[in-house]
Each structure stands twice: as structure tokens, then as C-alpha cells.
Amino acid sequence: MRRSLFIAAFVAGVTGGCFLKQVAAPGFRFTCQTDSDCKALDCQGNAISLDDAAGLIVGCDDPAVLGDPTKGLAFRQSCVAGLCEYSCSLPTFQKDCPTSEGFQFCLNSVCSTVCGAADPEQYDLENIDGFCTSPQTCIPLGEDGVDLSTLGTLGIAFSSAFSRLPDGAGLCGTRCDARDAAPCAPGEYCSGALCIPDCTNPEATPCGDGKLCLAFGGFTACLTQCDPTMPDGCGEGNVCVPGVNICQPSCLGTDATDCADGLACDPDLGVCLPPVDSTTTGDASST
């Protein structure tokens, strides 16, 4: 089974990239100019160069990796807006973000850490933005910042996780409406601070070539189209879902993926689906 592993974090003294300003862990980020300035984590939690990572087995469940975790690649950084980041999407946050490094959310396509949960003066910081690495700021949780209520079912799970944080706490990142901010990922639209997954929204970034906007049970996503008559058309570990003709990771078999919170494995289709009423149907549209 492919499971999300909580890999041990690499320490602040790891070589690679520059460090412009010391901030309280885990909000620090290394600066970069290209992806080669960033790092990856093997399945033992070691920080390694991307050149070394290129020769590793992707994932940590291969028999060879289980015997020697240094042979598997767990997480890979890339250079995003001048900082080394782990790229992510909200529905797959637990697989994309090494939570033992302190990452607790996927904010606008990069893994994010909590900020402002402690007194900045304890860390000799001027304000809560000091918990983050410039140009990132501490975006407060709530209506004027990261409003989790706009995320539907996904927001409920994160709201529960953040419920014990003190007032004023937030997440390190860049608002999607900030000057020079990158566009939201395909299938997402900017709500002010947060990119919201909803490919049916007219303001959403269009799905890419060969992608289909699928709305089902309150979830929407840009998914790869496929032909169910072609065997293995979606690649290893994926299946072509008949009727909607999109590729999805299979939740059945020896190479099955675990369903995220809020989803369940459909034994007939072999994919993870949200629990819905029997009268609910999917609505697919090309974008």
C-alpha cells in the first residue's frame, strides 16, 4: 500500500542555498535561483541533492526501499518565487508535504507552516511576519485571510486541526491576490488570500491540455482523460474510470493508494470517491 510517510526533517544547518534571515523553525526557507539549489528527502529522512535524488526509487513502499530507505525518494523541493518549497495540492496534502518538518497545510500550491502561535518577542521578532521567510508573510486564519470555510469538506478537516491555535495565528505564504503573485493552479481560483479548488468557477485557471474538469459530490478537479478500451492507458497504479473516462489512482490491488480523509474506496470502480447520496451524479465538463 502506498502510504503517506512522516519523514524526519532535515536540520537548519543542511548545506545548499542561501539563508537570508534567521527565523524561528519551522518557518525558515532556503533561497534559490534554480531547482538545483534545493534539496530532497530520502525515505530515511536524509537531505540530499536533487542530482542524488534523480537515481532513487520514487516512493517508500518498494521492497528494495523497505530494505534500505536510502534508496527511496520521499519528497522533492523546487524553486518557487526564490524559495525552496515543497509543491502540493490541498486534496493530496498528506502525501505532498513532510509534516514532521512542521508543514500543516497546502497554501496556494506550496506546503505551509503555522505562524503567530507564539509571542514574537520570545524569538526576538518584530511581529508575526518574522516567523516566515521574506517575502512570505503570516496570513491570518479567518475571513480576512485563510478562510477555511470556503473549502467545504476539506476545510472542515483543517478547521478541526487548527481549532486549538490561539487567535492571531496564521500560515506562512503569499496571498494569491498579492502583487506579482503566481496564478492559482489549474482548476483553482483566487478568493483573496487563498486559491480555492473549483474548476467549475468561471474565474478558475483553465485545466491544461488533455484534462477534464470533473465535479462530483462537492469535489472538483482537473483530471487526465483516458480511453477505457485501452489497457494500461493511465499508467501503473492508475485506472481509467468508465463513464467519465478519467485516470485515477487505484485503491485496489497490491499497488493500491490509501484514500484521503473524507473519501472511501469504491469496490466497483476501484477509486477513492466522496460519500454521496444515491441521487448524486457526476457532472463533467471540458475546460
N, C-alpha and C positions, 0 to 999 in steps of 0.2 A: 504494500500500500504506500502511495506517495503521501507523506505527512509533512506538515509544516514543522520545521525543527527550530527550536530556540537556541541559536548558536551563540557561544560566548563572544563577547565584544572584544575587538582589538583595542589596546590601550592608547592613550593620547600620545605617547611617545613614538608611535609607529612612524617610520620614515616614509617620505613621499608627500609631495605637495608642500605648500607653504601654510603657515598658520599666522594670520594677521593679528588676531586679538584673542587672548586667553579668555574663555567664557566658561561658566560652570557646566560641567558634564551633566547630561549628555547632549547639550545643545551645540557643541563645537562642530565645525565642519572644516575640512581642509580645502584650501583654494586650489583652483586648477585652471589650465588653459585648454587641455585636451583630455580625453578619456584616459590616456596613458599616464596621467598624473595621479590617477585614482587607484583604488585597491579593490580586492575581492576577499571573500572569506571562504576558506575550505570547510569541509564538514567537521573538522576538529576545532574550528574557531580561529584558525591562524589567519592573520592578514597577509596576503600575498599580492604580487604584482599581477596586472592583467595579462602580461605575457606568460607568466607561470600558470595562470588560470585557464588559458586557452587550451592547454593539454589535458585538463581534468575532465572527468565524467560529470555531466550536469546532473545535479540531484544527489541525495544522500542515501537512497534505498537500494542502489545496485549492490549485488553480492560482493563485488570487489571493494566497494566503498565501505560496506559494513565491516569488512575485514581490516581495512586501512582507511580511516576517514580522511586522511590527507590526499586521497586520490579523487575525492568528490568536490564539486563546486557548489556551495550553498547559496551565496549571494554575491552580486557583482555591482559595483558602483559605476556611474558615468558622470561626466562633467556637465552640469546643468546650471546655466547662468553664473558660471565662475566658481561653483562649489561642487565638491564631490558628493553625490547623492545616490540613494537607492531609489530607482524608479518603481512605481507601484500603481495599482488601481484599487479603488475602495472595495469592490467585491472580493478581491484576492489579497487584501492587506496582509493577512497572516502568513501567506506564502511568500510575499514580496519583501516584507520588512523584518529584519532581525530584531525581534522585540527585546532580547536581552541586552541590546545596545541602548535601550531606552525608547525606541520608536513605538508610538502608541496610536498612530493614525496615518492615513494616506491623505495628505493635503495637496491638492492640485498636482497630482501625479508624482509626488515625491514623498518619501517616508518622513514623518514629522515627530518631534518630541514635545512634551509638555513644558511650558514655561510659566513663570509667575506663580508657582505653587509655594514658593518660599519668599522670605523677605530679601529683596535685592541687596540691602545693606550688609547682610550676613556674608555676601560674596564680594563686597566692595564694588557693587554695581550702582550706576546712577538710577536706573529704572529697570522694569521687567524686560525691556528690549535687550538688555545686556545678557540675558540668558540665551540669546540666539546669536548666530554669527552674521554680521552685516554682509549683504544688505537685507537679510531677513529680519523681521520684527516679530514680536509676540502678539499674535492676533487673538483677541479675547474670545472665549466661548460665549455664545449668546446671539441675540438678534442683530447686533451691530457688527458681529464678526463671524465666527464659525457657528452658524445656526444649524445644529444637528437635526432640528425638527423638519428641515427641508429635505432630509434624506430618506424619509419614510421608514421602512423596516430596518434598513441599515442604520439609520440614525438612532433607533430605539436601543440597539445593542451598544453603540458607542456612548449614548447618554447614560446608560447604566454603569458603564466602566468609568466614566468621568464624574459620576454623581458625588463622589467624596472629595473632589478637588475644591479648594477654597474659592470664594468669589474673587474675580480678577484674574484667575488662571486662564491660560490660553495655549496656543500651539505655535511653534516656530515655523515661519514660512513667509511667502509673498502672496498678498491678496491678488486675485485674478483681475481685479479692476485697477490695480496699480499701474502707474505709467511704465511702459516698456515691459509689462508682464507678458509672459508667453501665452498664446491662445490655449484655451482648455483643450483637453484631449478629444479626439473624435468621439462623437456621441455625448459630449458634455457641454453645458452652457454656464456662463458666469453669473452667479446670483449676487455678486457684490464682493465678498471675500472668498467664497468657496465655489469651485467648479462642481456642478450638480450633474450626476449621470442621468440623462434623459434624452435619448437620440430623437424622440418624437417632438421635442421642443423646437420651434422654428428658429430660435437663436443658437441652437447647438451647433458645434463644429461638425461638418458633414462626416459621415462614415467614409472610409477610404475605398479605393477600388476593390471590387470583389467582396465587399462587406454588405451585410443586410442589417437594417435596423429592426430588431425584434422586440416587441412589447408583450410581456406575459406576466400575469399575476402581480402587477405592480412593479415589476422589474423591466428595465430596458437595457439593451446592449447592442453594440455593433459586432456582428458575428460573421465568420467566414462562410460563404456559400459553398455548397457541395452538391454532387450528384449521387444520390443513394444507390444508383445502379453500378457505381464504380467502387470496387473493393479497395480498402485502404486509401481512399482518396483524401482522408483527413490526417493521415499520418499515424504513427504508433501511439497508442493510448487514447485516441480520439475516435468518435463515431459520428456518422452522418445521420442526423435526426430526421426520419422521414416525415413528410408533410410540410415541414418548414425548411428542410434542406439546408441545414446549417451544421457546422462542425462544433462538437462539444467534447470536453474531456469525459471519458467513460468512468462511471462509478462502479463498474462490474469487472470481474476478471482479476488476474494476478497483478496487472499494472494499473489497478483502479486508483482514482483520486478520491480523497475524502471530501464530502460535501461541506461547504461552509455553513456557519450558523444561520439558521432560518431556511435552509434548503434540505431536501430529502432525496434519496436515490430512488428514481422511478425504475422498478424492475423490468418493465416492458421496453422502455426506451434506452435504459442504461445510462442516463444522465441525471444530474442534480437539478431539481426543479423546486420552486417555492410551493408550499402547500396552498392550494386554491380550492374554491368551491367547484363542484362538478359542472356548473353552468359557465365557468370562466373559460374563455378560449384565447388563444394567442392571436396577435394581430401583427403581421409582418409587413414592412414597407421598405422599399429601397430608398436610400438617401445618398 
